[in-house]
Amino acid sequence: MSEKNLIVDKNKCVSCGLCVKDCVASALEFDENNKPSFGVNGENSCIKCQHCLAVCPVGAISILNKNPQDSEPIWSQNPDTILNLIKSRRSIRHYKPENIDEQTMHKLKNMLNWSPTGCNFHKLHFAFVEDKNVMDKIRTHVNTKLVKILSGKIVNAVTKKIAYYKDALINGEDIIFRGAPHMVVVSAPINSPCVNIDPVIALSYFELYAFSLGIGTCWCGFAQVCMQLFPELAQQMGIPDGYKVSYVMLFGIPDIHYQRTTQPEPFEMITVNDFNTAAKVSLTKRIKHFFVNGIR
């Protein structure tokens, strides 16, 4: 048995060619019986995306020990409902001091397995805090360390902008974690093709699905910085060696409810109607382009 374990039910297969056509890695081809199979070096080229299993109209293809009968059918979606979900999403900074139920937590965690990744490099790592008491310990540890750092003479000499955060922390305000009972930390291997993008995509999926379940979320850049500053925090969160802490999302049952969508100012959007292949770019603009796009 091969590692990828491609199995084609020849009694079901109608040789439509959709699996061959849709194979991202061009790993499939027709054999002498006009049935799909791995081509030369095809098994090594396969990126385990399972498109062949998903696209087959008669369910004739199994791969990676995954059988089509174990997959769910694809439903038609109401675009207006999905758009309203997107419009209604808000960053939640007020939470009820209670854990969400185990069933909802399981749904949230399981959903992440369908998050898309670049080149199907399916190796993201998610560290969940599922108990409010554990979250409170993290909250206390981080806030205590930050007060000490922000009270240092060097920091105070550099800028007065941190005064608000320092005073808030000293007064016991949870300005980092916002009283959230849970958080998820997503990390990616440093050799990932899209190390900075995959985690953000995953959390974007997470927050929309969470909102549909009545769970509030908040992107927490402060917590992400703390994960990078405090090695003991990342260690106790179980971040594997060789993984980059990419972002942190707080979540829990909201203690606030919004009644309507907002009315955001529109982003700038243009339509490119032509492309001049002979256009030249000055050296100054080239340098500026690489500097701006490579600075972060």
N, C-alpha and C positions, 0 to 999 in steps of 0.2 A: 504494500500500500504506500502511495506517495505521500509526502508531507501535506500537500494541498488537497489530496483526496478528491479529485474531480470525478464525479460519477454522472453519466448521462443515461437516463432511462430511454433506451432506443425504441421502446414500444410507444412511448409518449411523444418523443421528439418529432417535430414536423419539419425539421431542417429549414426553419424560417430565416436563420442567420442573424437574429437580433442579438444574441449573446456575442457572436463574433464581431458584429458591427460596434457594439457598445463597450467592448473590452478596452479599458483605458490604456492598458499596457500592451495591447495587441498580442496577448499571450495565446489567444485561441485561434484555431483555424479548422476547416473541415477536413475530416479524414477521408480515406478511400471509400467509405460508406456514406459520405455526405452527412456526417454527424460531427458536432463540435468536439474538439480535443485540444490538448496543449500542443502547440507547435514546437519547433526546435528552440530549446531554452525557454519555452513558454512558462514552465512551472517556476523557474527562477525569476521571471519577469513579473509574475502575478503579484499584485500588491494587496491582495485579500480584501478587496472592496465589496465583493459579493454582488456586483452588478449583474453577473450572468445568472445568478440565482433569482434576483429580483425582477429581471426583465423578461424571463421566459414565460410566454403566455400560457403554456400548458403544465408548468411546474415539473419539467423534465430534468432539471439540473440541480445536483447537490454538490457542495464544495465545502472544504474545511470542516467536514463532519456536521454541516448544517443542512437540514432538509427543508424543502419549500413548504411542506405541510405544517411546519412549526412556525412559519412566518404569518404575520397578520395581513389581511387584505388592505389595500389602500382605499380610504374613503375620500369622497369629494368634500372639499372644505368651503365654508361660507366666507368669501373674502371680506365682506363687510364686518363680520364678527371678529376676524383676525385683525383687521385694521383698527377696530375699536379697542381691542386688547392692547395693541401697540400704543394707541393714543392715550389710553387710560393709565398706563404704567407710570408710577411715581417712585422716587427714592423715598423710602420709609425711614424715619429717624425717631419714631416713637413705637415701642413694642410692648406687648403685654408680657409681664415677667413669668412666663410659663413655657414649658417645652411643647413643641408641636407633637402630635400623636405619631406613633411608630409607623402606621400605614402611610401617612403623608410623607414622612421622612424617606421611607423606602421608595415611594414613587419618584420623589425628587432625585434621589441617588441613582436609581435605575435609568431614568431618562437620559442622564449624561452619557450613557454608553452609545447613544446615537448622535453625539456631537460630531460634526465634520472636522477633519484635520487635514493639513496639507500632506499630499502624497499618501494619504491614509496611514500616517505614522501614528498608530493608535496606542500611544504610551503616556497619555496625560496621567497625572497623579492628583487625586482629590483627597484632602484631609478635612474631615468633618468634625465639628464640635457639636455633639447632639444633646448634651446635658447642660442646662443653665448653670449648675454648680461649677462645672469645669470652666465654663465661659467666665464665670465670676472670678475664678482664680487667675485666669489669663488677664482679665481686665485689671485686677489689682496689681499683678506683677508689672504689666506694661506701664500703667499709669504712675506707679511708684518710681520706676526707672526714668520715665520722662520728666517727672517733677525734678528729680536730682540733676538730670542733664540740663534742663531749661533754667535751673537756678545757678548754673555755673557762671563764673565771672566772664569767661571767654565768650560764651553764647550771648550773654547780656550786652557785651561790648560790641558784638557784631551787628545786631539789629534789635529794634524795639518792636518789630512785628510779631515776635513770639510772645509778647506780654499778655495778650488776650488768652492764648492757649495755656500759658503758665498759670495765670490767675485762675482760669477755669478748672484746671487740674488740681491745683492746691485747694480750691473750694469744693472738691469732690465731684465735679461735673464729669460725666463720661463722654467727653467730646470725641473720643476715638471710636469707641464701639457702640455708642448711642443706646446703651441698655439692651442691645440685641441679645437674645438667649442662645443664638446659634451663629456659626460662621463656617464658611468653606474656603479653604486655601487651595488654589490650583497651581500646579507646578508642571514644568515640561523639561524633558532631557535637553541639556545644552546643545546636543547634536541634532535636535529636531529641525526639519526643513523650515518650519514656521514657528519657531520657539516663542516669539512674542505675540503671534496672532491667534494660534489655536486656543490658548486659555481664555482669551477675550471672547472668542466665538462661543465657547462652551458656556461661559457665564451669561452670555446674552440669551442663549437658549434656556438656561436655568431660570433666569429671572422672569421670563415671559411665562414659562410653564408654572413657576411658583405663583405668579399673580393669578393664573387661571384657577389655582387651588385655594386662593384666599390667603396666600402667604406673601408678606412684604419683604423686599430686599433693598440693599443699599451697597453700591460700589464703594469700597473703603480704601482709598489711596493711602491714608494715614497708617492703617493696619499693614498694608503691603510694605511700606517703608520700615515699619517696626520689625517685620519678618526679616528684612534685609539687614537691619542694624543689630539685631539681637540674635546671635547664633543659637543660644539656648532655646529660644522660642521656636525657631525652625526645627531644631532637633527634637523637641518634645512634641511638635506637631507631626513628626514622622516623615519629614521631607527626605526623600532618598538622596544619597550622594550622587553628584552629577546632574542634579535637577535644579532648575532655576525657579525660584518663587516668583510667579508671574502676577498674580492678583488675589485679592481677598474680597469676598462678598458676605455681608451680614444678612441674616434673615430670621424671620419669626412671625408670630401672629401680630398684625398691625394693631396699634392702639389709637389709630386715627383712620378715618374713612373719607375719601374724596367723592364729591357728588357729580363732578363733570370733568371733561377733558380741559387741558390748557389750550392757549392760542399762541403757539410759538412764532417768533419771527422767522421767516423763511430763510433757508440757506441759499447761497448763490448757486445757481444751476445754469449751465450753458448747453447748447447743442452744437456739436462739431459737424459742420456741413461739408467740409472738404479737408484734404490733407495734401500738402505740398511736399513731395519727396525730395525736391531740390532745395528746400529751405536751409539756410545756414544759421548756425548759432555762434555768437561771438565768444571769444575766450573768457571774457568777463562773466557772461551769463552762464557759461559752462561751470566755472569755478563756483559761482553763487549757487547754482543748482546742486552741485555735489555737496557743498557745505551745508545748505539748508536741509537737504534730504538725508544727510548722513550724520547730522548733529545729535540725534537721539535714537 
